Amino acid sequence: MTRPDGRWRTAQEGPGGENVFTKQADRTAHRAPARHPAGAAGGPRGEDAGPPASRLAAEDVILAYDQRVIAERLSVRIPDRSFTVVVGPNACGKSTLLRALARMLKPAAGSVLLDGRSIGTLPAKQAARTLGLLPQSSIAPDGITVAELVARGRYPHQGLLRQWSQEDERIVAESMAATGVDTLAGRYVDELSGGQRQRVWIAMAIAQQTPLLLLDEPTTYLDIQHQIDVLDLCARLHEEEGRTLVAVLHDLNHAARYATHLIAMRDGEVVAEGPPGEIVTAELVERVFGLRCQVIDDPETGTPLVVPAARRPRPAR
């Protein structure tokens, strides 16, 4: 594999909202999420523990598209070394919050802070070496192979004094293997199915090797096996490599199984946050989603499992 032609930049270079990757001159074993004691990253905020350490935070932000306000005076702190999952009904502001945290959407007011500094003031490559993003939808350039696209995750690490290396080659190969796309390395991305393309984009985000990784609906287009594979991979990145992950998920049971820290949103506001085992209740689900349910223990992991109430009688056998 050779270094990709041309210079490329990530969306972190585009605080105005450019696509995540635009041209500049153009499975691991299934596991339950780690449990955290009170006061630890991802654990409950006890009265004496204080807020968890956080490299990434939104403080009193107003998020809007043109004149349409999505979230007003919203504050969120992402616990370091947590697997944070944001859940909520459609159009509640989950993806908008993620875009703001990734500096793809500039707040109308308030601040998004990365390591204590306003994220919009950071040099592009510095931000891109610290924070990676997998957006909801990504479009690959025409005529690009899987290996070439994944290699672009290494761009933030290149420079005048550091050119493409065997280490970059190794990281790209490992990222493709981790997402199961190594056998597709020579295929053109536009020839792949939606699920295959999604795994290629995830491989590129992993290859960027940032300590913070944001994923907007990473299981979109994937069948159930590949959904679990991707979430297991995210759990491994968090547990074994100590990365901080923030993901938007639609499946509340997946969120409760994998997250160490859960943020539940509705109408642009945070309704509840904390460890899933402490905040996922039938009352919360009804308040956030308007769904009557029971919450039981997952027989595999012991994490909360939401069982919707039956709306019609079970058919007679």
C-alpha positions as protocol buffer text, in pm:
chain_id: "A"
residue {
  index: 1
  type: MET
  ca { x: 0 y: 0 z: 0 }
}
residue {
  index: 2
  type: THR
  ca { x: 135 y: 345 z: -83 }
}
residue {
  index: 3
  type: ARG
  ca { x: 55 y: 675 z: 75 }
}
residue {
  index: 4
  type: PRO
  ca { x: -265 y: 828 z: -73 }
}
residue {
  index: 5
  type: ASP
  ca { x: -210 y: 1084 z: -347 }
}
residue {
  index: 6
  type: GLY
  ca { x: -285 y: 1443 z: -264 }
}
residue {
  index: 7
  type: ARG
  ca { x: -334 y: 1601 z: 75 }
}
residue {
  index: 8
  type: TRP
  ca { x: -649 y: 1542 z: 268 }
}
residue {
  index: 9
  type: ARG
  ca { x: -809 y: 1694 z: 567 }
}
residue {
  index: 10
  type: THR
  ca { x: -1064 y: 1584 z: 823 }
}
residue {
  index: 11
  type: ALA
  ca { x: -1383 y: 1758 z: 920 }
}
residue {
  index: 12
  type: GLN
  ca { x: -1209 y: 1896 z: 1226 }
}
residue {
  index: 13
  type: GLU
  ca { x: -1058 y: 2145 z: 983 }
}
residue {
  index: 14
  type: GLY
  ca { x: -1405 y: 2266 z: 893 }
}
residue {
  index: 15
  type: PRO
  ca { x: -1586 y: 2422 z: 1189 }
}
residue {
  index: 16
  type: GLY
  ca { x: -1839 y: 2565 z: 946 }
}
residue {
  index: 17
  type: GLY
  ca { x: -1976 y: 2219 z: 872 }
}
residue {
  index: 18
  type: GLU
  ca { x: -1786 y: 2067 z: 579 }
}
residue {
  index: 19
  type: ASN
  ca { x: -1813 y: 1695 z: 507 }
}
residue {
  index: 20
  type: VAL
  ca { x: -1604 y: 1486 z: 740 }
}
residue {
  index: 21
  type: PHE
  ca { x: -1343 y: 1385 z: 487 }
}
residue {
  index: 22
  type: THR
  ca { x: -1296 y: 1627 z: 199 }
}
residue {
  index: 23
  type: LYS
  ca { x: -1006 y: 1667 z: -45 }
}
residue {
  index: 24
  type: GLN
  ca { x: -780 y: 1965 z: 25 }
}
residue {
  index: 25
  type: ALA
  ca { x: -622 y: 2008 z: -312 }
}
residue {
  index: 26
  type: ASP
  ca { x: -945 y: 1849 z: -371 }
}
residue {
  index: 27
  type: ARG
  ca { x: -1481 y: -891 z: 1671 }
}
residue {
  index: 28
  type: THR
  ca { x: -1387 y: -945 z: 1967 }
}
residue {
  index: 29
  type: ALA
  ca { x: -1550 y: -1179 z: 2227 }
}
residue {
  index: 30
  type: HIS
  ca { x: -1888 y: -1049 z: 2345 }
}
residue {
  index: 31
  type: ARG
  ca { x: -1860 y: -876 z: 2678 }
}
residue {
  index: 32
  type: ALA
  ca { x: -2058 y: -674 z: 2924 }
}
residue {
  index: 33
  type: PRO
  ca { x: -1948 y: -315 z: 2977 }
}
residue {
  index: 34
  type: ALA
  ca { x: -1711 y: -243 z: 3259 }
}
residue {
  index: 35
  type: ARG
  ca { x: -1870 y: -136 z: 3585 }
}
residue {
  index: 36
  type: HIS
  ca { x: -1740 y: 179 z: 3747 }
}
residue {
  index: 37
  type: PRO
  ca { x: -1749 y: 267 z: 4115 }
}
residue {
  index: 38
  type: ALA
  ca { x: -1902 y: 593 z: 4229 }
}
residue {
  index: 39
  type: GLY
  ca { x: -1687 y: 887 z: 4136 }
}
residue {
  index: 40
  type: ALA
  ca { x: -1491 y: 701 z: 3866 }
}
residue {
  index: 41
  type: ALA
  ca { x: -1511 y: 792 z: 3501 }
}
residue {
  index: 42
  type: GLY
  ca { x: -1851 y: 687 z: 3384 }
}
residue {
  index: 43
  type: GLY
  ca { x: -1972 y: 638 z: 3742 }
}
residue {
  index: 44
  type: PRO
  ca { x: -2242 y: 830 z: 3924 }
}
residue {
  index: 45
  type: ARG
  ca { x: -2173 y: 1178 z: 4039 }
}
residue {
  index: 46
  type: GLY
  ca { x: -2192 y: 1132 z: 4413 }
}
residue {
  index: 47
  type: GLU
  ca { x: -2248 y: 1435 z: 4633 }
}
residue {
  index: 48
  type: ASP
  ca { x: -1889 y: 1427 z: 4751 }
}
residue {
  index: 49
  type: ALA
  ca { x: -1726 y: 1301 z: 4431 }
}
residue {
  index: 50
  type: GLY
  ca { x: -1770 y: 1615 z: 4222 }
}
residue {
  index: 51
  type: PRO
  ca { x: -1786 y: 1615 z: 3844 }
}
residue {
  index: 52
  type: PRO
  ca { x: -1574 y: 1356 z: 3663 }
}
residue {
  index: 53
  type: ALA
  ca { x: -1260 y: 1460 z: 3483 }
}
residue {
  index: 54
  type: SER
  ca { x: -1350 y: 1564 z: 3131 }
}
residue {
  index: 55
  type: ARG
  ca { x: -1136 y: 1657 z: 2832 }
}
residue {
  index: 56
  type: LEU
  ca { x: -1446 y: 1726 z: 2621 }
}
residue {
  index: 57
  type: ALA
  ca { x: -1740 y: 1936 z: 2736 }
}
residue {
  index: 58
  type: ALA
  ca { x: -2016 y: 2165 z: 2616 }
}
residue {
  index: 59
  type: GLU
  ca { x: -2092 y: 2457 z: 2843 }
}
residue {
  index: 60
  type: ASP
  ca { x: -2421 y: 2644 z: 2824 }
}
residue {
  index: 61
  type: VAL
  ca { x: -2442 y: 2608 z: 2445 }
}
residue {
  index: 62
  type: ILE
  ca { x: -2721 y: 2714 z: 2214 }
}
residue {
  index: 63
  type: LEU
  ca { x: -2728 y: 2490 z: 1906 }
}
residue {
  index: 64
  type: ALA
  ca { x: -2922 y: 2599 z: 1601 }
}
residue {
  index: 65
  type: TYR
  ca { x: -2950 y: 2558 z: 1226 }
}
residue {
  index: 66
  type: ASP
  ca { x: -3016 y: 2902 z: 1080 }
}
residue {
  index: 67
  type: GLN
  ca { x: -3294 y: 3037 z: 1304 }
}
residue {
  index: 68
  type: ARG
  ca { x: -3419 y: 2696 z: 1424 }
}
residue {
  index: 69
  type: VAL
  ca { x: -3296 y: 2633 z: 1777 }
}
residue {
  index: 70
  type: ILE
  ca { x: -3234 y: 2266 z: 1854 }
}
residue {
  index: 71
  type: ALA
  ca { x: -3090 y: 2293 z: 2204 }
}
residue {
  index: 72
  type: GLU
  ca { x: -3075 y: 2589 z: 2439 }
}
residue {
  index: 73
  type: ARG
  ca { x: -2837 y: 2638 z: 2732 }
}
residue {
  index: 74
  type: LEU
  ca { x: -2719 y: 2278 z: 2710 }
}
residue {
  index: 75
  type: SER
  ca { x: -2426 y: 2162 z: 2921 }
}
residue {
  index: 76
  type: VAL
  ca { x: -2262 y: 1820 z: 2891 }
}
residue {
  index: 77
  type: ARG
  ca { x: -1937 y: 1680 z: 3029 }
}
residue {
  index: 78
  type: ILE
  ca { x: -1800 y: 1360 z: 2873 }
}
residue {
  index: 79
  type: PRO
  ca { x: -1628 y: 1155 z: 3145 }
}
residue {
  index: 80
  type: ASP
  ca { x: -1273 y: 1066 z: 3047 }
}
residue {
  index: 81
  type: ARG
  ca { x: -1209 y: 704 z: 2948 }
}
residue {
  index: 82
  type: SER
  ca { x: -1583 y: 635 z: 2937 }
}
residue {
  index: 83
  type: PHE
  ca { x: -1798 y: 475 z: 2671 }
}
residue {
  index: 84
  type: THR
  ca { x: -2068 y: 739 z: 2667 }
}
residue {
  index: 85
  type: VAL
  ca { x: -2384 y: 673 z: 2466 }
}
residue {
  index: 86
  type: VAL
  ca { x: -2643 y: 939 z: 2385 }
}
residue {
  index: 87
  type: VAL
  ca { x: -3001 y: 817 z: 2342 }
}
residue {
  index: 88
  type: GLY
  ca { x: -3336 y: 981 z: 2281 }
}
residue {
  index: 89
  type: PRO
  ca { x: -3621 y: 1003 z: 2031 }
}
residue {
  index: 90
  type: ASN
  ca { x: -3576 y: 1129 z: 1677 }
}
residue {
  index: 91
  type: ALA
  ca { x: -3501 y: 1502 z: 1643 }
}
residue {
  index: 92
  type: CYS
  ca { x: -3418 y: 1546 z: 2013 }
}
residue {
  index: 93
  type: GLY
  ca { x: -3074 y: 1693 z: 1939 }
}
residue {
  index: 94
  type: LYS
  ca { x: -2847 y: 1387 z: 1978 }
}
residue {
  index: 95
  type: SER
  ca { x: -2664 y: 1422 z: 1647 }
}
residue {
  index: 96
  type: THR
  ca { x: -2662 y: 1801 z: 1674 }
}
residue {
  index: 97
  type: LEU
  ca { x: -2483 y: 1772 z: 2008 }
}
residue {
  index: 98
  type: LEU
  ca { x: -2231 y: 1532 z: 1856 }
}
residue {
  index: 99
  type: ARG
  ca { x: -2166 y: 1771 z: 1566 }
}
residue {
  index: 100
  type: ALA
  ca { x: -2099 y: 2052 z: 1811 }
}
residue {
  index: 101
  type: LEU
  ca { x: -1861 y: 1837 z: 2017 }
}
residue {
  index: 102
  type: ALA
  ca { x: -1677 y: 1753 z: 1693 }
}
residue {
  index: 103
  type: ARG
  ca { x: -1656 y: 2123 z: 1594 }
}
residue {
  index: 104
  type: MET
  ca { x: -1865 y: 2066 z: 1285 }
}
residue {
  index: 105
  type: LEU
  ca { x: -2135 y: 2297 z: 1421 }
}
residue {
  index: 106
  type: LYS
  ca { x: -2043 y: 2623 z: 1587 }
}
residue {
  index: 107
  type: PRO
  ca { x: -2267 y: 2703 z: 1884 }
}
residue {
  index: 108
  type: ALA
  ca { x: -2473 y: 3020 z: 1858 }
}
residue {
  index: 109
  type: ALA
  ca { x: -2371 y: 3082 z: 2219 }
}
residue {
  index: 110
  type: GLY
  ca { x: -2170 y: 2906 z: 2485 }
}
residue {
  index: 111
  type: SER
  ca { x: -1854 y: 2702 z: 2439 }
}
residue {
  index: 112
  type: VAL
  ca { x: -1735 y: 2356 z: 2345 }
}
residue {
  index: 113
  type: LEU
  ca { x: -1410 y: 2287 z: 2527 }
}
residue {
  index: 114
  type: LEU
  ca { x: -1137 y: 2039 z: 2440 }
}
residue {
  index: 115
  type: ASP
  ca { x: -866 y: 2017 z: 2705 }
}
residue {
  index: 116
  type: GLY
  ca { x: -993 y: 2341 z: 2852 }
}
residue {
  index: 117
  type: ARG
  ca { x: -970 y: 2541 z: 2530 }
}
residue {
  index: 118
  type: SER
  ca { x: -1245 y: 2648 z: 2294 }
}
residue {
  index: 119
  type: ILE
  ca { x: -1239 y: 2377 z: 2029 }
}
residue {
  index: 120
  type: GLY
  ca { x: -1280 y: 2625 z: 1745 }
}
residue {
  index: 121
  type: THR
  ca { x: -952 y: 2797 z: 1832 }
}
residue {
  index: 122
  type: LEU
  ca { x: -737 y: 2483 z: 1815 }
}
residue {
  index: 123
  type: PRO
  ca { x: -512 y: 2424 z: 1513 }
}
residue {
  index: 124
  type: ALA
  ca { x: -681 y: 2184 z: 1273 }
}
residue {
  index: 125
  type: LYS
  ca { x: -426 y: 1904 z: 1294 }
}
residue {
  index: 126
  type: GLN
  ca { x: -404 y: 1926 z: 1671 }
}
residue {
  index: 127
  type: ALA
  ca { x: -780 y: 1880 z: 1698 }
}
residue {
  index: 128
  type: ALA
  ca { x: -774 y: 1598 z: 1442 }
}
residue {
  index: 129
  type: ARG
  ca { x: -502 y: 1413 z: 1635 }
}
residue {
  index: 130
  type: THR
  ca { x: -711 y: 1434 z: 1951 }
}
residue {
  index: 131
  type: LEU
  ca { x: -1069 y: 1387 z: 1836 }
}
residue {
  index: 132
  type: GLY
  ca { x: -1208 y: 1169 z: 1557 }
}
residue {
  index: 133
  type: LEU
  ca { x: -1560 y: 1159 z: 1415 }
}
residue {
  index: 134
  type: LEU
  ca { x: -1769 y: 905 z: 1228 }
}
residue {
  index: 135
  type: PRO
  ca { x: -2073 y: 1102 z: 1101 }
}
residue {
  index: 136
  type: GLN
  ca { x: -2415 y: 965 z: 1012 }
}
residue {
  index: 137
  type: SER
  ca { x: -2348 y: 967 z: 640 }
}
residue {
  index: 138
  type: SER
  ca { x: -2019 y: 989 z: 457 }
}
residue {
  index: 139
  type: ILE
  ca { x: -1950 y: 1000 z: 84 }
}
residue {
  index: 140
  type: ALA
  ca { x: -1626 y: 858 z: -49 }
}
residue {
  index: 141
  type: PRO
  ca { x: -1456 y: 1009 z: -356 }
}
residue {
  index: 142
  type: ASP
  ca { x: -1508 y: 821 z: -680 }
}
residue {
  index: 143
  type: GLY
  ca { x: -1251 y: 557 z: -771 }
}
residue {
  index: 144
  type: ILE
  ca { x: -1101 y: 513 z: -425 }
}
residue {
  index: 145
  type: THR
  ca { x: -1022 y: 171 z: -281 }
}
residue {
  index: 146
  type: VAL
  ca { x: -1095 y: 53 z: 71 }
}
residue {
  index: 147
  type: ALA
  ca { x: -726 y: 56 z: 167 }
}
residue {
  index: 148
  type: GLU
  ca { x: -679 y: 408 z: 30 }
}
residue {
  index: 149
  type: LEU
  ca { x: -979 y: 541 z: 220 }
}
residue {
  index: 150
  type: VAL
  ca { x: -876 y: 383 z: 549 }
}
residue {
  index: 151
  type: ALA
  ca { x: -524 y: 522 z: 500 }
}
residue {
  index: 152
  type: ARG
  ca { x: -666 y: 874 z: 504 }
}
residue {
  index: 153
  type: GLY
  ca { x: -729 y: 831 z: 872 }
}
residue {
  index: 154
  type: ARG
  ca { x: -354 y: 872 z: 911 }
}
residue {
  index: 155
  type: TYR
  ca { x: -341 y: 1218 z: 751 }
}
residue {
  index: 156
  type: PRO
  ca { x: -345 y: 1414 z: 1080 }
}
residue {
  index: 157
  type: HIS
  ca { x: -25 y: 1233 z: 1180 }
}
residue {
  index: 158
  type: GLN
  ca { x: 166 y: 1331 z: 864 }
}
residue {
  index: 159
  type: GLY
  ca { x: 384 y: 1638 z: 829 }
}
residue {
  index: 160
  type: LEU
  ca { x: 708 y: 1777 z: 694 }
}
residue {
  index: 161
  type: LEU
  ca { x: 908 y: 1578 z: 949 }
}
residue {
  index: 162
  type: ARG
  ca { x: 689 y: 1270 z: 951 }
}
residue {
  index: 163
  type: GLN
  ca { x: 601 y: 1101 z: 624 }
}
residue {
  index: 164
  type: TRP
  ca { x: 416 y: 775 z: 555 }
}
residue {
  index: 165
  type: SER
  ca { x: 582 y: 492 z: 749 }
}
residue {
  index: 166
  type: GLN
  ca { x: 565 y: 123 z: 823 }
}
residue {
  index: 167
  type: GLU
  ca { x: 383 y: 214 z: 1144 }
}
residue {
  index: 168
  type: ASP
  ca { x: 111 y: 384 z: 939 }
}
residue {
  index: 169
  type: GLU
  ca { x: 95 y: 77 z: 717 }
}
residue {
  index: 170
  type: ARG
  ca { x: 55 y: -147 z: 1022 }
}
residue {
  index: 171
  type: ILE
  ca { x: -216 y: 70 z: 1179 }
}
residue {
  index: 172
  type: VAL
  ca { x: -417 y: 75 z: 856 }
}
residue {
  index: 173
  type: ALA
  ca { x: -390 y: -304 z: 821 }
}
residue {
  index: 174
  type: GLU
  ca { x: -492 y: -359 z: 1185 }
}
residue {
  index: 175
  type: SER
  ca { x: -787 y: -120 z: 1152 }
}
residue {
  index: 176
  type: MET
  ca { x: -915 y: -304 z: 845 }
}
residue {
  index: 177
  type: ALA
  ca { x: -874 y: -641 z: 1016 }
}
residue {
  index: 178
  type: ALA
  ca { x: -1052 y: -520 z: 1330 }
}
residue {
  index: 179
  type: THR
  ca { x: -1359 y: -421 z: 1129 }
}
residue {
  index: 180
  type: GLY
  ca { x: -1350 y: -722 z: 898 }
}
residue {
  index: 181
  type: VAL
  ca { x: -1280 y: -528 z: 577 }
}
residue {
  index: 182
  type: ASP
  ca { x: -923 y: -647 z: 520 }
}
residue {
  index: 183
  type: THR
  ca { x: -1045 y: -888 z: 252 }
}
residue {
  index: 184
  type: LEU
  ca { x: -1198 y: -588 z: 73 }
}
residue {
  index: 185
  type: ALA
  ca { x: -877 y: -381 z: 70 }
}
residue {
  index: 186
  type: GLY
  ca { x: -846 y: -367 z: -309 }
}
residue {
  index: 187
  type: ARG
  ca { x: -1217 y: -316 z: -380 }
}
residue {
  index: 188
  type: TYR
  ca { x: -1358 y: 21 z: -478 }
}
residue {
  index: 189
  type: VAL
  ca { x: -1568 y: 172 z: -200 }
}
residue {
  index: 190
  type: ASP
  ca { x: -1854 y: 261 z: -434 }
}
residue {
  index: 191
  type: GLU
  ca { x: -1892 y: -109 z: -523 }
}
residue {
  index: 192
  type: LEU
  ca { x: -1965 y: -211 z: -164 }
}
residue {
  index: 193
  type: SER
  ca { x: -2294 y: -263 z: 17 }
}
residue {
  index: 194
  type: GLY
  ca { x: -2411 y: -5 z: 269 }
}
residue {
  index: 195
  type: GLY
  ca { x: -2302 y: -223 z: 560 }
}
residue {
  index: 196
  type: GLN
  ca { x: -1959 y: -285 z: 411 }
}
residue {
  index: 197
  type: ARG
  ca { x: -1908 y: 86 z: 348 }
}
residue {
  index: 198
  type: GLN
  ca { x: -2007 y: 165 z: 705 }
}
residue {
  index: 199
  type: ARG
  ca { x: -1740 y: -73 z: 835 }
}
residue {
  index: 200
  type: VAL
  ca { x: -1482 y: 87 z: 606 }
}
residue {
  index: 201
  type: TRP
  ca { x: -1560 y: 432 z: 749 }
}
residue {
  index: 202
  type: ILE
  ca { x: -1532 y: 289 z: 1101 }
}
residue {
  index: 203
  type: ALA
  ca { x: -1193 y: 142 z: 1007 }
}
residue {
  index: 204
  type: MET
  ca { x: -1077 y: 485 z: 891 }
}
residue {
  index: 205
  type: ALA
  ca { x: -1192 y: 646 z: 1216 }
}
residue {
  index: 206
  type: ILE
  ca { x: -1003 y: 379 z: 1414 }
}
residue {
  index: 207
  type: ALA
  ca { x: -691 y: 432 z: 1202 }
}
residue {
  index: 208
  type: GLN
  ca { x: -692 y: 798 z: 1306 }
}
residue {
  index: 209
  type: GLN
  ca { x: -600 y: 669 z: 1655 }
}
residue {
  index: 210
  type: THR
  ca { x: -743 y: 957 z: 1853 }
}
residue {
  index: 211
  type: PRO
  ca { x: -791 y: 934 z: 2230 }
}
residue {
  index: 212
  type: LEU
  ca { x: -1146 y: 1063 z: 2181 }
}
residue {
  index: 213
  type: LEU
  ca { x: -1373 y: 907 z: 1918 }
}
residue {
  index: 214
  type: LEU
  ca { x: -1725 y: 1025 z: 1833 }
}
residue {
  index: 215
  type: LEU
  ca { x: -1959 y: 796 z: 1641 }
}
residue {
  index: 216
  type: ASP
  ca { x: -2300 y: 902 z: 1510 }
}
residue {
  index: 217
  type: GLU
  ca { x: -2517 y: 592 z: 1472 }
}
residue {
  index: 218
  type: PRO
  ca { x: -2225 y: 358 z: 1390 }
}
residue {
  index: 219
  type: THR
  ca { x: -2454 y: 54 z: 1353 }
}
residue {
  index: 220
  type: THR
  ca { x: -2658 y: 209 z: 1070 }
}
residue {
  index: 221
  type: TYR
  ca { x: -2696 y: -23 z: 768 }
}
residue {
  index: 222
  type: LEU
  ca { x: -2550 y: -318 z: 960 }
}
residue {
  index: 223
  type: ASP
  ca { x: -2717 y: -654 z: 1018 }
}
residue {
  index: 224
  type: ILE
  ca { x: -2746 y: -774 z: 1377 }
}
residue {
  index: 225
  type: GLN
  ca { x: -2420 y: -972 z: 1371 }
}
residue {
  index: 226
  type: HIS
  ca { x: -2218 y: -678 z: 1243 }
}
residue {
  index: 227
  type: GLN
  ca { x: -2394 y: -442 z: 1487 }
}
residue {
  index: 228
  type: ILE
  ca { x: -2269 y: -656 z: 1775 }
}
residue {
  index: 229
  type: ASP
  ca { x: -1924 y: -685 z: 1615 }
}
residue {
  index: 230
  type: VAL
  ca { x: -1895 y: -307 z: 1590 }
}
residue {
  index: 231
  type: LEU
  ca { x: -2017 y: -248 z: 1945 }
}
residue {
  index: 232
  type: ASP
  ca { x: -1780 y: -516 z: 2077 }
}
residue {
  index: 233
  type: LEU
  ca { x: -1499 y: -339 z: 1893 }
}
residue {
  index: 234
  type: CYS
  ca { x: -1599 y: -9 z: 2053 }
}
residue {
  index: 235
  type: ALA
  ca { x: -1601 y: -178 z: 2394 }
}
residue {
  index: 236
  type: ARG
  ca { x: -1250 y: -310 z: 2329 }
}
residue {
  index: 237
  type: LEU
  ca { x: -1122 y: 33 z: 2228 }
}
residue {
  index: 238
  type: HIS
  ca { x: -1261 y: 169 z: 2553 }
}
residue {
  index: 239
  type: GLU
  ca { x: -1163 y: -112 z: 2788 }
}
residue {
  index: 240
  type: GLU
  ca { x: -826 y: -221 z: 2649 }
}
residue {
  index: 241
  type: GLU
  ca { x: -692 y: 100 z: 2496 }
}
residue {
  index: 242
  type: GLY
  ca { x: -847 y: 352 z: 2734 }
}
residue {
  index: 243
  type: ARG
  ca { x: -1009 y: 559 z: 2463 }
}
residue {
  index: 244
  type: THR
  ca { x: -1302 y: 788 z: 2537 }
}
residue {
  index: 245
  type: LEU
  ca { x: -1592 y: 703 z: 2309 }
}
residue {
  index: 246
  type: VAL
  ca { x: -1912 y: 898 z: 2251 }
}
residue {
  index: 247
  type: ALA
  ca { x: -2177 y: 730 z: 2038 }
}
residue {
  index: 248
  type: VAL
  ca { x: -2532 y: 809 z: 1935 }
}
residue {
  index: 249
  type: LEU
  ca { x: -2742 y: 491 z: 1928 }
}
residue {
  index: 250
  type: HIS
  ca { x: -3109 y: 432 z: 1855 }
}
residue {
  index: 251
  type: ASP
  ca { x: -3127 y: 90 z: 2021 }
}
residue {
  index: 252
  type: LEU
  ca { x: -3174 y: 155 z: 2392 }
}
residue {
  index: 253
  type: ASN
  ca { x: -3089 y: -205 z: 2484 }
}
residue {
  index: 254
  type: HIS
  ca { x: -2760 y: -184 z: 2297 }
}
residue {
  index: 255
  type: ALA
  ca { x: -2688 y: 144 z: 2473 }
}
residue {
  index: 256
  type: ALA
  ca { x: -2766 y: -3 z: 2816 }
}
residue {
  index: 257
  type: ARG
  ca { x: -2551 y: -309 z: 2749 }
}
residue {
  index: 258
  type: TYR
  ca { x: -2239 y: -131 z: 2624 }
}
residue {
  index: 259
  type: ALA
  ca { x: -2233 y: 218 z: 2775 }
}
residue {
  index: 260
  type: THR
  ca { x: -2051 y: 301 z: 3096 }
}
residue {
  index: 261
  type: HIS
  ca { x: -2217 y: 643 z: 3093 }
}
residue {
  index: 262
  type: LEU
  ca { x: -2559 y: 711 z: 2940 }
}
residue {
  index: 263
  type: ILE
  ca { x: -2704 y: 1048 z: 2841 }
}
residue {
  index: 264
  type: ALA
  ca { x: -3080 y: 1052 z: 2778 }
}
residue {
  index: 265
  type: MET
  ca { x: -3211 y: 1351 z: 2582 }
}
residue {
  index: 266
  type: ARG
  ca { x: -3552 y: 1484 z: 2487 }
}
residue {
  index: 267
  type: ASP
  ca { x: -3643 y: 1813 z: 2317 }
}
residue {
  index: 268
  type: GLY
  ca { x: -3285 y: 1940 z: 2324 }
}
residue {
  index: 269
  type: GLU
  ca { x: -3239 y: 1879 z: 2696 }
}
residue {
  index: 270
  type: VAL
  ca { x: -3057 y: 1622 z: 2905 }
}
residue {
  index: 271
  type: VAL
  ca { x: -3326 y: 1438 z: 3101 }
}
residue {
  index: 272
  type: ALA
  ca { x: -3092 y: 1202 z: 3288 }
}
residue {
  index: 273
  type: GLU
  ca { x: -2733 y: 1082 z: 3279 }
}
residue {
  index: 274
  type: GLY
  ca { x: -2524 y: 828 z: 3463 }
}
residue {
  index: 275
  type: PRO
  ca { x: -2448 y: 455 z: 3459 }
}
residue {
  index: 276
  type: PRO
  ca { x: -2722 y: 263 z: 3274 }
}
residue {
  index: 277
  type: GLY
  ca { x: -2781 y: 34 z: 3572 }
}
residue {
  index: 278
  type: GLU
  ca { x: -2876 y: 337 z: 3781 }
}
residue {
  index: 279
  type: ILE
  ca { x: -3081 y: 551 z: 3545 }
}
residue {
  index: 280
  type: VAL
  ca { x: -3259 y: 313 z: 3304 }
}
residue {
  index: 281
  type: THR
  ca { x: -3602 y: 263 z: 3458 }
}
residue {
  index: 282
  type: ALA
  ca { x: -3951 y: 214 z: 3320 }
}
residue {
  index: 283
  type: GLU
  ca { x: -4031 y: 569 z: 3431 }
}
residue {
  index: 284
  type: LEU
  ca { x: -3735 y: 714 z: 3241 }
}
residue {
  index: 285
  type: VAL
  ca { x: -3818 y: 522 z: 2923 }
}
residue {
  index: 286
  type: GLU
  ca { x: -4177 y: 646 z: 2932 }
}
residue {
  index: 287
  type: ARG
  ca { x: -4065 y: 1002 z: 2999 }
}
residue {
  index: 288
  type: VAL
  ca { x: -3806 y: 1009 z: 2722 }
}
residue {
  index: 289
  type: PHE
  ca { x: -3965 y: 786 z: 2457 }
}
residue {
  index: 290
  type: GLY
  ca { x: -4333 y: 781 z: 2557 }
}
residue {
  index: 291
  type: LEU
  ca { x: -4313 y: 401 z: 2575 }
}
residue {
  index: 292
  type: ARG
  ca { x: -4466 y: 186 z: 2847 }
}
residue {
  index: 293
  type: CYS
  ca { x: -4234 y: -101 z: 2933 }
}
residue {
  index: 294
  type: GLN
  ca { x: -4075 y: -323 z: 3190 }
}
residue {
  index: 295
  type: VAL
  ca { x: -3705 y: -305 z: 3267 }
}
residue {
  index: 296
  type: ILE
  ca { x: -3550 y: -638 z: 3360 }
}
residue {
  index: 297
  type: ASP
  ca { x: -3195 y: -769 z: 3394 }
}
residue {
  index: 298
  type: ASP
  ca { x: -3036 y: -885 z: 3071 }
}
residue {
  index: 299
  type: PRO
  ca { x: -2980 y: -1259 z: 3128 }
}
residue {
  index: 300
  type: GLU
  ca { x: -2642 y: -1240 z: 2950 }
}
residue {
  index: 301
  type: THR
  ca { x: -2490 y: -928 z: 3105 }
}
residue {
  index: 302
  type: GLY
  ca { x: -2705 y: -820 z: 3399 }
}
residue {
  index: 303
  type: THR
  ca { x: -2749 y: -478 z: 3238 }
}
residue {
  index: 304
  type: PRO
  ca { x: -3096 y: -320 z: 3199 }
}
residue {
  index: 305
  type: LEU
  ca { x: -3315 y: -474 z: 2930 }
}
residue {
  index: 306
  type: VAL
  ca { x: -3620 y: -281 z: 2811 }
}
residue {
  index: 307
  type: VAL
  ca { x: -3924 y: -497 z: 2730 }
}
residue {
  index: 308
  type: PRO
  ca { x: -4201 y: -291 z: 2565 }
}
residue {
  index: 309
  type: ALA
  ca { x: -4556 y: -342 z: 2691 }
}
residue {
  index: 310
  type: ALA
  ca { x: -4773 y: -549 z: 2457 }
}
residue {
  index: 311
  type: ARG
  ca { x: -5023 y: -333 z: 2268 }
}
residue {
  index: 312
  type: ARG
  ca { x: -5239 y: -620 z: 2148 }
}
residue {
  index: 313
  type: PRO
  ca { x: -5312 y: -969 z: 2274 }
}
residue {
  index: 314
  type: ARG
  ca { x: -5076 y: -1246 z: 2179 }
}
residue {
  index: 315
  type: PRO
  ca { x: -5228 y: -1448 z: 1894 }
}
residue {
  index: 316
  type: ALA
  ca { x: -5376 y: -1782 z: 1996 }
}
residue {
  index: 317
  type: ARG
  ca { x: -5169 y: -2086 z: 1911 }
}
